[in-house]
């Protein structure tokens, strides 16, 4: 399960954590500190939405993200 920032499209991968944010690999999104914010745009955790890796392309298409 990945978590995606609704503002900039950054994806939090629990397997990788957030090295820049001092989050160790293997940290579930739920375990992030409440003041953790998107490393790309600074959005709070409430701006993140869980995405299924298999469904992600569908979601991106629906949002007209255009990155892929
Ligand atoms: Zn962001």
PDB file of the backbone (N, CA, C, O) and the ligand in Angstrom, with CONECT records:
HET     ZN  A 101       1
ATOM      1  N   UNK A   1       0.841  -1.208   0.000  1.00  0.00           N
ATOM      2  CA  UNK A   1       0.000   0.000   0.000  1.00  0.00           C
ATOM      3  C   UNK A   1       0.874   1.255   0.000  1.00  0.00           C
ATOM      4  O   UNK A   1       1.756   1.415   0.843  1.00  0.00           O
ATOM      5  N   UNK A   2       0.615   2.125  -0.946  1.00  0.00           N
ATOM      6  CA  UNK A   2       1.325   3.395  -0.978  1.00  0.00           C
ATOM      7  C   UNK A   2       0.385   4.510  -0.547  1.00  0.00           C
ATOM      8  O   UNK A   2      -0.836   4.369  -0.604  1.00  0.00           O
ATOM      9  N   UNK A   3       0.965   5.601  -0.121  1.00  0.00           N
ATOM     10  CA  UNK A   3       0.166   6.774   0.228  1.00  0.00           C
ATOM     11  C   UNK A   3       0.589   7.917  -0.677  1.00  0.00           C
ATOM     12  O   UNK A   3       1.776   8.199  -0.836  1.00  0.00           O
ATOM     13  N   UNK A   4      -0.381   8.555  -1.254  1.00  0.00           N
ATOM     14  CA  UNK A   4      -0.080   9.551  -2.264  1.00  0.00           C
ATOM     15  C   UNK A   4      -0.521  10.939  -1.810  1.00  0.00           C
ATOM     16  O   UNK A   4      -1.620  11.123  -1.287  1.00  0.00           O
ATOM     17  N   UNK A   5       0.356  11.897  -2.023  1.00  0.00           N
ATOM     18  CA  UNK A   5       0.018  13.283  -1.710  1.00  0.00           C
ATOM     19  C   UNK A   5      -0.937  13.813  -2.786  1.00  0.00           C
ATOM     20  O   UNK A   5      -0.649  13.749  -3.981  1.00  0.00           O
ATOM     21  N   UNK A   6      -2.061  14.329  -2.336  1.00  0.00           N
ATOM     22  CA  UNK A   6      -3.055  14.799  -3.304  1.00  0.00           C
ATOM     23  C   UNK A   6      -2.628  16.112  -3.941  1.00  0.00           C
ATOM     24  O   UNK A   6      -3.151  16.494  -4.988  1.00  0.00           O
ATOM     25  N   UNK A   7      -1.695  16.795  -3.325  1.00  0.00           N
ATOM     26  CA  UNK A   7      -1.306  18.101  -3.861  1.00  0.00           C
ATOM     27  C   UNK A   7      -0.236  17.993  -4.941  1.00  0.00           C
ATOM     28  O   UNK A   7      -0.323  18.654  -5.976  1.00  0.00           O
ATOM     29  N   UNK A   8       0.771  17.158  -4.697  1.00  0.00           N
ATOM     30  CA  UNK A   8       1.881  17.144  -5.646  1.00  0.00           C
ATOM     31  C   UNK A   8       2.127  15.777  -6.256  1.00  0.00           C
ATOM     32  O   UNK A   8       2.913  15.658  -7.196  1.00  0.00           O
ATOM     33  N   UNK A   9       1.467  14.732  -5.739  1.00  0.00           N
ATOM     34  CA  UNK A   9       1.635  13.419  -6.325  1.00  0.00           C
ATOM     35  C   UNK A   9       2.770  12.617  -5.712  1.00  0.00           C
ATOM     36  O   UNK A   9       3.044  11.496  -6.141  1.00  0.00           O
ATOM     37  N   UNK A  10       3.431  13.184  -4.712  1.00  0.00           N
ATOM     38  CA  UNK A  10       4.473  12.427  -4.028  1.00  0.00           C
ATOM     39  C   UNK A  10       3.862  11.169  -3.424  1.00  0.00           C
ATOM     40  O   UNK A  10       2.742  11.190  -2.914  1.00  0.00           O
ATOM     41  N   UNK A  11       4.613  10.077  -3.490  1.00  0.00           N
ATOM     42  CA  UNK A  11       4.110   8.826  -2.928  1.00  0.00           C
ATOM     43  C   UNK A  11       4.971   8.378  -1.776  1.00  0.00           C
ATOM     44  O   UNK A  11       6.192   8.286  -1.896  1.00  0.00           O
ATOM     45  N   UNK A  12       4.338   8.104  -0.670  1.00  0.00           N
ATOM     46  CA  UNK A  12       5.056   7.556   0.472  1.00  0.00           C
ATOM     47  C   UNK A  12       5.017   6.035   0.397  1.00  0.00           C
ATOM     48  O   UNK A  12       3.949   5.423   0.376  1.00  0.00           O
ATOM     49  N   UNK A  13       6.204   5.443   0.356  1.00  0.00           N
ATOM     50  CA  UNK A  13       6.314   3.992   0.318  1.00  0.00           C
ATOM     51  C   UNK A  13       6.838   3.518   1.667  1.00  0.00           C
ATOM     52  O   UNK A  13       7.994   3.774   2.004  1.00  0.00           O
ATOM     53  N   UNK A  14       6.003   2.830   2.444  1.00  0.00           N
ATOM     54  CA  UNK A  14       6.419   2.377   3.786  1.00  0.00           C
ATOM     55  C   UNK A  14       7.678   1.524   3.741  1.00  0.00           C
ATOM     56  O   UNK A  14       8.442   1.501   4.706  1.00  0.00           O
ATOM     57  N   UNK A  15       7.902   0.829   2.643  1.00  0.00           N
ATOM     58  CA  UNK A  15       9.096   0.004   2.545  1.00  0.00           C
ATOM     59  C   UNK A  15      10.361   0.849   2.510  1.00  0.00           C
ATOM     60  O   UNK A  15      11.430   0.390   2.911  1.00  0.00           O
ATOM     61  N   UNK A  16      10.245   2.053   2.043  1.00  0.00           N
ATOM     62  CA  UNK A  16      11.407   2.921   1.916  1.00  0.00           C
ATOM     63  C   UNK A  16      11.457   4.002   2.981  1.00  0.00           C
ATOM     64  O   UNK A  16      12.520   4.559   3.257  1.00  0.00           O
ATOM     65  N   UNK A  17      10.312   4.301   3.579  1.00  0.00           N
ATOM     66  CA  UNK A  17      10.285   5.373   4.562  1.00  0.00           C
ATOM     67  C   UNK A  17      10.556   6.713   3.895  1.00  0.00           C
ATOM     68  O   UNK A  17      10.363   6.880   2.691  1.00  0.00           O
ATOM     69  N   UNK A  18      11.002   7.652   4.696  1.00  0.00           N
ATOM     70  CA  UNK A  18      11.323   8.981   4.176  1.00  0.00           C
ATOM     71  C   UNK A  18      12.668   9.395   4.747  1.00  0.00           C
ATOM     72  O   UNK A  18      12.736  10.065   5.778  1.00  0.00           O
ATOM     73  N   UNK A  19      13.755   8.987   4.062  1.00  0.00           N
ATOM     74  CA  UNK A  19      15.107   9.258   4.579  1.00  0.00           C
ATOM     75  C   UNK A  19      15.323  10.735   4.903  1.00  0.00           C
ATOM     76  O   UNK A  19      15.953  11.065   5.907  1.00  0.00           O
ATOM     77  N   UNK A  20      14.806  11.616   4.063  1.00  0.00           N
ATOM     78  CA  UNK A  20      14.994  13.043   4.300  1.00  0.00           C
ATOM     79  C   UNK A  20      14.205  13.524   5.514  1.00  0.00           C
ATOM     80  O   UNK A  20      14.558  14.520   6.146  1.00  0.00           O
ATOM     81  N   UNK A  21      13.137  12.804   5.828  1.00  0.00           N
ATOM     82  CA  UNK A  21      12.295  13.199   6.958  1.00  0.00           C
ATOM     83  C   UNK A  21      12.590  12.391   8.206  1.00  0.00           C
ATOM     84  O   UNK A  21      11.814  12.398   9.162  1.00  0.00           O
ATOM     85  N   UNK A  22      13.740  11.678   8.190  1.00  0.00           N
ATOM     86  CA  UNK A  22      14.136  10.918   9.364  1.00  0.00           C
ATOM     87  C   UNK A  22      13.161   9.793   9.684  1.00  0.00           C
ATOM     88  O   UNK A  22      12.980   9.428  10.846  1.00  0.00           O
ATOM     89  N   UNK A  23      12.533   9.245   8.641  1.00  0.00           N
ATOM     90  CA  UNK A  23      11.625   8.119   8.826  1.00  0.00           C
ATOM     91  C   UNK A  23      12.294   6.861   8.313  1.00  0.00           C
ATOM     92  O   UNK A  23      12.713   6.794   7.157  1.00  0.00           O
ATOM     93  N   UNK A  24      12.390   5.884   9.163  1.00  0.00           N
ATOM     94  CA  UNK A  24      13.089   4.656   8.788  1.00  0.00           C
ATOM     95  C   UNK A  24      12.282   3.831   7.793  1.00  0.00           C
ATOM     96  O   UNK A  24      11.051   3.828   7.813  1.00  0.00           O
ATOM     97  N   UNK A  25      13.013   3.127   6.916  1.00  0.00           N
ATOM     98  CA  UNK A  25      12.329   2.181   6.027  1.00  0.00           C
ATOM     99  C   UNK A  25      11.521   1.172   6.833  1.00  0.00           C
ATOM    100  O   UNK A  25      11.966   0.701   7.880  1.00  0.00           O
ATOM    101  N   UNK A  26      10.339   0.846   6.340  1.00  0.00           N
ATOM    102  CA  UNK A  26       9.496  -0.111   7.041  1.00  0.00           C
ATOM    103  C   UNK A  26       8.496   0.541   7.978  1.00  0.00           C
ATOM    104  O   UNK A  26       7.778  -0.154   8.697  1.00  0.00           O
ATOM    105  N   UNK A  27       8.438   1.878   7.979  1.00  0.00           N
ATOM    106  CA  UNK A  27       7.505   2.585   8.849  1.00  0.00           C
ATOM    107  C   UNK A  27       6.153   2.744   8.160  1.00  0.00           C
ATOM    108  O   UNK A  27       6.061   3.419   7.135  1.00  0.00           O
ATOM    109  N   UNK A  28       5.104   2.133   8.708  1.00  0.00           N
ATOM    110  CA  UNK A  28       3.778   2.304   8.113  1.00  0.00           C
ATOM    111  C   UNK A  28       3.342   3.762   8.182  1.00  0.00           C
ATOM    112  O   UNK A  28       3.748   4.500   9.079  1.00  0.00           O
ATOM    113  N   UNK A  29       2.521   4.162   7.237  1.00  0.00           N
ATOM    114  CA  UNK A  29       2.071   5.549   7.208  1.00  0.00           C
ATOM    115  C   UNK A  29       1.408   5.948   8.531  1.00  0.00           C
ATOM    116  O   UNK A  29       1.560   7.071   9.011  1.00  0.00           O
ATOM    117  N   UNK A  30       0.678   5.002   9.097  1.00  0.00           N
ATOM    118  CA  UNK A  30      -0.036   5.289  10.348  1.00  0.00           C
ATOM    119  C   UNK A  30       0.927   5.620  11.489  1.00  0.00           C
ATOM    120  O   UNK A  30       0.544   6.264  12.466  1.00  0.00           O
ATOM    121  N   UNK A  31       2.171   5.177  11.357  1.00  0.00           N
ATOM    122  CA  UNK A  31       3.145   5.370  12.432  1.00  0.00           C
ATOM    123  C   UNK A  31       3.952   6.652  12.266  1.00  0.00           C
ATOM    124  O   UNK A  31       4.761   6.999  13.127  1.00  0.00           O
ATOM    125  N   UNK A  32       3.735   7.347  11.170  1.00  0.00           N
ATOM    126  CA  UNK A  32       4.448   8.607  10.998  1.00  0.00           C
ATOM    127  C   UNK A  32       4.000   9.595  12.063  1.00  0.00           C
ATOM    128  O   UNK A  32       2.847   9.563  12.493  1.00  0.00           O
ATOM    129  N   UNK A  33       4.900  10.471  12.490  1.00  0.00           N
ATOM    130  CA  UNK A  33       4.503  11.482  13.483  1.00  0.00           C
ATOM    131  C   UNK A  33       3.405  12.371  12.928  1.00  0.00           C
ATOM    132  O   UNK A  33       3.315  12.591  11.721  1.00  0.00           O
ATOM    133  N   UNK A  34       2.574  12.878  13.826  1.00  0.00           N
ATOM    134  CA  UNK A  34       1.441  13.693  13.392  1.00  0.00           C
ATOM    135  C   UNK A  34       1.897  14.927  12.640  1.00  0.00           C
ATOM    136  O   UNK A  34       1.163  15.455  11.804  1.00  0.00           O
ATOM    137  N   UNK A  35       3.098  15.389  12.929  1.00  0.00           N
ATOM    138  CA  UNK A  35       3.557  16.612  12.265  1.00  0.00           C
ATOM    139  C   UNK A  35       4.389  16.305  11.027  1.00  0.00           C
ATOM    140  O   UNK A  35       4.987  17.200  10.431  1.00  0.00           O
ATOM    141  N   UNK A  36       4.419  15.027  10.645  1.00  0.00           N
ATOM    142  CA  UNK A  36       5.124  14.685   9.405  1.00  0.00           C
ATOM    143  C   UNK A  36       4.421  15.349   8.231  1.00  0.00           C
ATOM    144  O   UNK A  36       3.193  15.417   8.190  1.00  0.00           O
ATOM    145  N   UNK A  37       5.185  15.826   7.304  1.00  0.00           N
ATOM    146  CA  UNK A  37       4.605  16.495   6.146  1.00  0.00           C
ATOM    147  C   UNK A  37       5.272  16.001   4.874  1.00  0.00           C
ATOM    148  O   UNK A  37       6.384  15.474   4.891  1.00  0.00           O
ATOM    149  N   UNK A  38       4.574  16.183   3.795  1.00  0.00           N
ATOM    150  CA  UNK A  38       5.083  15.786   2.494  1.00  0.00           C
ATOM    151  C   UNK A  38       6.439  16.444   2.232  1.00  0.00           C
ATOM    152  O   UNK A  38       6.555  17.668   2.304  1.00  0.00           O
ATOM    153  N   UNK A  39       7.468  15.638   1.927  1.00  0.00           N
ATOM    154  CA  UNK A  39       8.803  16.202   1.672  1.00  0.00           C
ATOM    155  C   UNK A  39       8.856  17.053   0.410  1.00  0.00           C
ATOM    156  O   UNK A  39       9.784  17.841   0.228  1.00  0.00           O
ATOM    157  N   UNK A  40       7.882  16.899  -0.445  1.00  0.00           N
ATOM    158  CA  UNK A  40       7.888  17.645  -1.704  1.00  0.00           C
ATOM    159  C   UNK A  40       7.205  18.999  -1.575  1.00  0.00           C
ATOM    160  O   UNK A  40       7.720  20.009  -2.054  1.00  0.00           O
ATOM    161  N   UNK A  41       6.049  19.017  -0.929  1.00  0.00           N
ATOM    162  CA  UNK A  41       5.276  20.253  -0.918  1.00  0.00           C
ATOM    163  C   UNK A  41       4.853  20.683   0.482  1.00  0.00           C
ATOM    164  O   UNK A  41       4.271  21.754   0.651  1.00  0.00           O
ATOM    165  N   UNK A  42       5.141  19.853   1.492  1.00  0.00           N
ATOM    166  CA  UNK A  42       4.845  20.258   2.853  1.00  0.00           C
ATOM    167  C   UNK A  42       3.414  20.020   3.297  1.00  0.00           C
ATOM    168  O   UNK A  42       3.014  20.490   4.362  1.00  0.00           O
ATOM    169  N   UNK A  43       2.639  19.303   2.504  1.00  0.00           N
ATOM    170  CA  UNK A  43       1.261  19.015   2.885  1.00  0.00           C
ATOM    171  C   UNK A  43       1.230  18.071   4.089  1.00  0.00           C
ATOM    172  O   UNK A  43       2.099  17.212   4.240  1.00  0.00           O
ATOM    173  N   UNK A  44       0.233  18.239   4.927  1.00  0.00           N
ATOM    174  CA  UNK A  44       0.103  17.392   6.104  1.00  0.00           C
ATOM    175  C   UNK A  44      -0.406  16.010   5.749  1.00  0.00           C
ATOM    176  O   UNK A  44      -0.775  15.732   4.608  1.00  0.00           O
ATOM    177  N   UNK A  45      -0.415  15.147   6.764  1.00  0.00           N
ATOM    178  CA  UNK A  45      -0.831  13.761   6.527  1.00  0.00           C
ATOM    179  C   UNK A  45      -2.262  13.660   6.030  1.00  0.00           C
ATOM    180  O   UNK A  45      -2.614  12.714   5.325  1.00  0.00           O
ATOM    181  N   UNK A  46      -3.082  14.625   6.391  1.00  0.00           N
ATOM    182  CA  UNK A  46      -4.492  14.536   5.975  1.00  0.00           C
ATOM    183  C   UNK A  46      -4.669  14.812   4.489  1.00  0.00           C
ATOM    184  O   UNK A  46      -5.763  14.665   3.944  1.00  0.00           O
ATOM    185  N   UNK A  47      -3.576  15.215   3.839  1.00  0.00           N
ATOM    186  CA  UNK A  47      -3.654  15.422   2.391  1.00  0.00           C
ATOM    187  C   UNK A  47      -3.205  14.181   1.624  1.00  0.00           C
ATOM    188  O   UNK A  47      -3.115  14.191   0.397  1.00  0.00           O
ATOM    189  N   UNK A  48      -2.928  13.123   2.365  1.00  0.00           N
ATOM    190  CA  UNK A  48      -2.508  11.891   1.714  1.00  0.00           C
ATOM    191  C   UNK A  48      -3.672  10.917   1.615  1.00  0.00           C
ATOM    192  O   UNK A  48      -4.559  10.880   2.468  1.00  0.00           O
ATOM    193  N   UNK A  49      -3.639  10.145   0.564  1.00  0.00           N
ATOM    194  CA  UNK A  49      -4.662   9.134   0.372  1.00  0.00           C
ATOM    195  C   UNK A  49      -3.996   7.808   0.033  1.00  0.00           C
ATOM    196  O   UNK A  49      -3.033   7.754  -0.732  1.00  0.00           O
ATOM    197  N   UNK A  50      -4.526   6.748   0.617  1.00  0.00           N
ATOM    198  CA  UNK A  50      -3.986   5.423   0.346  1.00  0.00           C
ATOM    199  C   UNK A  50      -4.290   5.028  -1.091  1.00  0.00           C
ATOM    200  O   UNK A  50      -5.410   5.191  -1.576  1.00  0.00           O
ATOM    201  N   UNK A  51      -3.274   4.509  -1.755  1.00  0.00           N
ATOM    202  CA  UNK A  51      -3.486   4.044  -3.116  1.00  0.00           C
ATOM    203  C   UNK A  51      -2.957   2.626  -3.250  1.00  0.00           C
ATOM    204  O   UNK A  51      -1.922   2.275  -2.684  1.00  0.00           O
ATOM    205  N   UNK A  52      -3.671   1.837  -3.996  1.00  0.00           N
ATOM    206  CA  UNK A  52      -3.215   0.491  -4.303  1.00  0.00           C
ATOM    207  C   UNK A  52      -2.302   0.572  -5.504  1.00  0.00           C
ATOM    208  O   UNK A  52      -2.636   1.203  -6.507  1.00  0.00           O
ATOM    209  N   UNK A  53      -1.149  -0.065  -5.405  1.00  0.00           N
ATOM    210  CA  UNK A  53      -0.183   0.047  -6.499  1.00  0.00           C
ATOM    211  C   UNK A  53      -0.770  -0.409  -7.822  1.00  0.00           C
ATOM    212  O   UNK A  53      -0.461   0.148  -8.875  1.00  0.00           O
ATOM    213  N   UNK A  54      -1.619  -1.424  -7.759  1.00  0.00           N
ATOM    214  CA  UNK A  54      -2.189  -1.947  -8.994  1.00  0.00           C
ATOM    215  C   UNK A  54      -3.237  -1.009  -9.577  1.00  0.00           C
ATOM    216  O   UNK A  54      -3.490  -1.012 -10.782  1.00  0.00           O
ATOM    217  N   UNK A  55      -3.846  -0.202  -8.702  1.00  0.00           N
ATOM    218  CA  UNK A  55      -4.908   0.682  -9.163  1.00  0.00           C
ATOM    219  C   UNK A  55      -4.395   2.077  -9.467  1.00  0.00           C
ATOM    220  O   UNK A  55      -5.125   2.929  -9.973  1.00  0.00           O
ATOM    221  N   UNK A  56      -3.137   2.294  -9.152  1.00  0.00           N
ATOM    222  CA  UNK A  56      -2.629   3.650  -9.218  1.00  0.00           C
ATOM    223  C   UNK A  56      -2.748   4.248 -10.616  1.00  0.00           C
ATOM    224  O   UNK A  56      -3.110   5.414 -10.773  1.00  0.00           O
ATOM    225  N   UNK A  57      -2.443   3.452 -11.614  1.00  0.00           N
ATOM    226  CA  UNK A  57      -2.503   3.996 -12.966  1.00  0.00           C
ATOM    227  C   UNK A  57      -3.909   4.444 -13.317  1.00  0.00           C
ATOM    228  O   UNK A  57      -4.109   5.443 -14.008  1.00  0.00           O
ATOM    229  N   UNK A  58      -4.871   3.694 -12.833  1.00  0.00           N
ATOM    230  CA  UNK A  58      -6.255   4.084 -13.074  1.00  0.00           C
ATOM    231  C   UNK A  58      -6.552   5.413 -12.391  1.00  0.00           C
ATOM    232  O   UNK A  58      -7.200   6.289 -12.963  1.00  0.00           O
ATOM    233  N   UNK A  59      -6.065   5.550 -11.151  1.00  0.00           N
ATOM    234  CA  UNK A  59      -6.322   6.784 -10.419  1.00  0.00           C
ATOM    235  C   UNK A  59      -5.654   7.970 -11.106  1.00  0.00           C
ATOM    236  O   UNK A  59      -6.236   9.048 -11.227  1.00  0.00           O
ATOM    237  N   UNK A  60      -4.419   7.748 -11.553  1.00  0.00           N
ATOM    238  CA  UNK A  60      -3.721   8.844 -12.202  1.00  0.00           C
ATOM    239  C   UNK A  60      -4.419   9.251 -13.487  1.00  0.00           C
ATOM    240  O   UNK A  60      -4.488  10.432 -13.828  1.00  0.00           O
ATOM    241  N   UNK A  61      -4.932   8.263 -14.189  1.00  0.00           N
ATOM    242  CA  UNK A  61      -5.650   8.557 -15.419  1.00  0.00           C
ATOM    243  C   UNK A  61      -6.897   9.380 -15.101  1.00  0.00           C
ATOM    244  O   UNK A  61      -7.245  10.321 -15.815  1.00  0.00           O
ATOM    245  N   UNK A  62      -7.561   8.994 -14.005  1.00  0.00           N
ATOM    246  CA  UNK A  62      -8.781   9.688 -13.637  1.00  0.00           C
ATOM    247  C   UNK A  62      -8.501  11.127 -13.219  1.00  0.00           C
ATOM    248  O   UNK A  62      -9.323  12.023 -13.410  1.00  0.00           O
ATOM    249  N   UNK A  63      -7.320  11.320 -12.642  1.00  0.00           N
ATOM    250  CA  UNK A  63      -6.978  12.656 -12.173  1.00  0.00           C
ATOM    251  C   UNK A  63      -6.280  13.483 -13.258  1.00  0.00           C
ATOM    252  O   UNK A  63      -5.951  14.652 -13.058  1.00  0.00           O
ATOM    253  N   UNK A  64      -6.071  12.857 -14.386  1.00  0.00           N
ATOM    254  CA  UNK A  64      -5.381  13.537 -15.474  1.00  0.00           C
ATOM    255  C   UNK A  64      -4.034  14.088 -15.037  1.00  0.00           C
ATOM    256  O   UNK A  64      -3.670  15.229 -15.322  1.00  0.00           O
ATOM    257  N   UNK A  65      -3.313  13.229 -14.334  1.00  0.00           N
ATOM    258  CA  UNK A  65      -2.026  13.635 -13.795  1.00  0.00           C
ATOM    259  C   UNK A  65      -1.034  13.927 -14.915  1.00  0.00           C
ATOM    260  O   UNK A  65      -0.300  14.914 -14.877  1.00  0.00           O
ATOM    261  N   UNK A  66      -1.028  13.051 -15.903  1.00  0.00           N
ATOM    262  CA  UNK A  66      -0.211  13.304 -17.060  1.00  0.00           C
ATOM    263  C   UNK A  66       1.248  12.948 -16.921  1.00  0.00           C
ATOM    264  O   UNK A  66       2.031  13.149 -17.849  1.00  0.00           O
ATOM    265  N   UNK A  67       1.626  12.415 -15.756  1.00  0.00           N
ATOM    266  CA  UNK A  67       3.030  12.077 -15.593  1.00  0.00           C
ATOM    267  C   UNK A  67       3.394  10.831 -16.377  1.00  0.00           C
ATOM    268  O   UNK A  67       4.526  10.700 -16.845  1.00  0.00           O
ATOM    269  N   UNK A  68       2.469   9.935 -16.523  1.00  0.00           N
ATOM    270  CA  UNK A  68       2.722   8.730 -17.283  1.00  0.00           C
ATOM    271  C   UNK A  68       1.600   8.442 -18.248  1.00  0.00           C
ATOM    272  O   UNK A  68       1.652   7.450 -18.977  1.00  0.00           O
TER     273      UNK A  68
HETATM  274 ZN    ZN A 101       3.061  16.829  -1.592  1.00  0.00          ZN
END
